[in-house]
Amino acid sequence: MSFKACRAALMGASMLTLGACVSITVTHETDTVPVAAEPAVTVTAVRESTAFTLGTDQPRTPEQLAMSFDKADLSIKVMPETKTIDAVAVLDFTATAPLAAVVVELDTLLTVSSVQVDGREIPAGDGGWSNPEGRMTIPLAEPLAAGGTVSVRIAYAGAPRVAPQAPWDGGFVWATTADGSPWIATAVQPEGCDIFWPCIDHPLAEPKRVDLHITVPSNLAAPSNGRFMGTVDHGDGWTTWNWSAANPNTYAIALNIGPYDEVRSDYRSRFGNVIPMSYWHLRSDDPAKVAALFAQFAPMMDFYEATVGPYPFGDEKMGVVETPHLGMEHQTINAYGNAYRLDGKGYDWLLHHELAHEWFGNQMTNRNADDMWLHEGLGSYMQPLYLRWLHGERYMQAELQEQRRDLINRFAVVSGAERAEDEVYKSDVGPGLDLYNKGSLIAHSLRMLIGDEAFFRSVTRLVYGTATPRPGNFTTRYGTTDEFLAITSEESGQDLTWFFRGYLYQPSLPDLRQTRENGQLALEWVTGDAGAFPMPVEVEIDGRHQTVAMTGGRGRIAVPAGAHVLIDPDNKVLRRDVFLEEWKAAGGR
């Protein structure tokens, strides 16, 4: 998901404010809340979706489990003046088991005017299609046998949900640029694809392909996912932009409409292929700032390819679009709303974090939200690693310390049970910010434990399903925490169950307790479940480093009287720090 800690905090009991993440002016019909100057985002009167639609990744129905999603062909006309859409979706499925009905999700805020199955009109109501609460059931005239195919056409229109606070509380953003031009975006990860197109709103139900035909006023552009297939100017003030994307995450399908110009170039991958890179920015942007941001694309791509593996969607593009909200990992068209801000780190953190999700989220998707740390934690670890790549060890350590100061440790990062997104992203019921920060620090401790070779091979295998990915020899896949445990154990040659259990499945951090007497330093690890935690510990005694093995979670080392002792001098191990707890208890942030 996303974009660092701001999103998770703002979705739950937050330690942050919106102003800490991004500065905008939100203009409501009833009031105006000034935060900073621009853009202006008009939020129309609240028309709320059902609770079902506002959730995502709910359990699939038996019908949804009995079909594979072959293709979605989406024709969507976006009308800025009325803040409405007029759309037709053609959805192709193959039955994997006997199938008597097609079941998809679509927000009830949108009015359905026609439903057809293989060209035959299906009436609404008794014996026909129904859409209670936003889960649409479309009966088939004859049950479909396994291997059979069906095509469903749904025509719908209306005013889609307006995002109250995109991207944390999502939907459509109807904004305007400084000169009053429409500036529109969708951001629907918390709520799901059914906010504006009929889909199976579940991460395991990705369509194999989505074709998009986005019709907008001809003075605007509509960059979107996948490969650009050209435009059609209808000669009446409207133009259709055509795109085609393979294996997209459902929530990653995004509409972006505005007065855009495109900057583009080719990236020559270290794997031999040439990848088009595009940045769609507002025409009014400072050209120097545009050029400076675009100059970061290729170095970031090189870092990720060197660190993880080939850019996953090289036959489509590496794309970024400027948006009136902060950001989101929309596959091959990542949303960027950081307003070119500099923070003294020498790179744009938002651009880098959203790009991480092309690997951790879009190429490798968690099988369930309980494994979301594989997206957010590994994605967040890429930022300190990139700082080391750019500037050296000091900058990496400084970033890791920022993450360490923000830990909550109220809920386990992984529960071991099936979870919905809200149950992990909201910090009052789940790990929230710890998905990012604690996940990153756990990844760092794992790397320090098993070494670079085993760690990075494990990450590559998790992302691609192979240790030797090359363009053309992998496809998108799903990953789990248990799979990552198995991979890291195999690559390191040791059973790391204790590591994953001690860090991921406990709210509290492992506590290293120490006693010094009679010329001995005794060390003992105490974890939340009192399980063995044999994490080796480096100890510096009067400037000399030694490693204590900590067999069974305990270890001893001789220490001369009066010697200065420093535990874990290189900060390799994530553990409880009492002084940070005291600082937070005193109101520290």
HELIX and SHEET records of a PDB file:
HELIX    1   1 LYS A    4  MET A   11  1                                   8    
HELIX    2   2 LEU A   18  CYS A   21  1                                   4    
HELIX    3   3 ALA A   51  LEU A   54  1                                   4    
HELIX    4   4 PRO A   62  LEU A   65  1                                   4    
HELIX    5   5 PRO A  132  GLY A  134  5                                   3    
HELIX    6   6 CYS A  193  ILE A  195  5                                   3    
HELIX    7   7 THR A  250  ALA A  252  5                                   3    
HELIX    8   8 PRO A  287  PHE A  294  1                                   8    
HELIX    9   9 PHE A  297  THR A  307  1                                  11    
HELIX   10  10 TRP A  349  ALA A  356  1                                   8    
HELIX   11  11 ALA A  369  ASP A  371  5                                   3    
HELIX   12  12 TRP A  373  HIS A  391  1                                  19    
HELIX   13  13 GLU A  393  ARG A  405  1                                  13    
HELIX   14  14 GLU A  421  TYR A  425  1                                   5    
HELIX   15  15 GLY A  432  LEU A  435  5                                   4    
HELIX   16  16 ASN A  437  ILE A  450  1                                  14    
HELIX   17  17 ASP A  452  TYR A  464  1                                  13    
HELIX   18  18 THR A  481  SER A  492  1                                  12    
HELIX   19  19 THR A  497  LEU A  504  1                                   8    
HELIX   20  20 THR A  551  GLY A  553  5                                   3    
HELIX   21  21 VAL A  578  ALA A  585  1                                   8    
SHEET    1   A 6 THR A  32  PRO A  34  0                                        
SHEET    2   A 6 THR A  25  HIS A  28 -1                                        
SHEET    3   A 6 ALA A  40  VAL A  43  1                                        
SHEET    4   A 6 GLY A 171  THR A 176 -1                                        
SHEET    5   A 6 PRO A 182  ALA A 187 -1                                        
SHEET    6   A 6 ASN A 256  ILE A 257 -1                                        
SHEET    1   B 8 ARG A 120  GLU A 121  0                                        
SHEET    2   B 8 THR A 111  VAL A 117 -1                                        
SHEET    3   B 8 THR A 149  GLY A 158 -1                                        
SHEET    4   B 8 THR A  84  ALA A  95 -1                                        
SHEET    5   B 8 MET A  67  MET A  79 -1                                        
SHEET    6   B 8 ARG A 209  PRO A 217  1                                        
SHEET    7   B 8 TRP A 238  ALA A 246 -1                                        
SHEET    8   B 8 ARG A 227  ASP A 233 -1                                        
SHEET    1   C 2 LEU A  99  GLU A 105  0                                        
SHEET    2   C 2 ARG A 135  LEU A 144 -1                                        
SHEET    1   D 5 TYR A 260  ARG A 268  0                                        
SHEET    2   D 5 VAL A 274  LEU A 282 -1                                        
SHEET    3   D 5 MET A 318  GLU A 322  1                                        
SHEET    4   D 5 ASN A 334  TYR A 336  1                                        
SHEET    5   D 5 GLY A 327  MET A 328 -1                                        
SHEET    1   E 2 MET A 364  ASN A 366  0                                        
SHEET    2   E 2 ARG A 477  GLY A 479  1                                        
SHEET    1   F 3 ASP A 511  GLU A 517  0                                        
SHEET    2   F 3 GLN A 520  VAL A 526 -1                                        
SHEET    3   F 3 ARG A 554  ALA A 558 -1                                        
SHEET    1   G 3 ARG A 544  VAL A 548  0                                        
SHEET    2   G 3 VAL A 537  ILE A 541 -1                                        
SHEET    3   G 3 VAL A 565  ILE A 567 -1                                        
END                                                                             
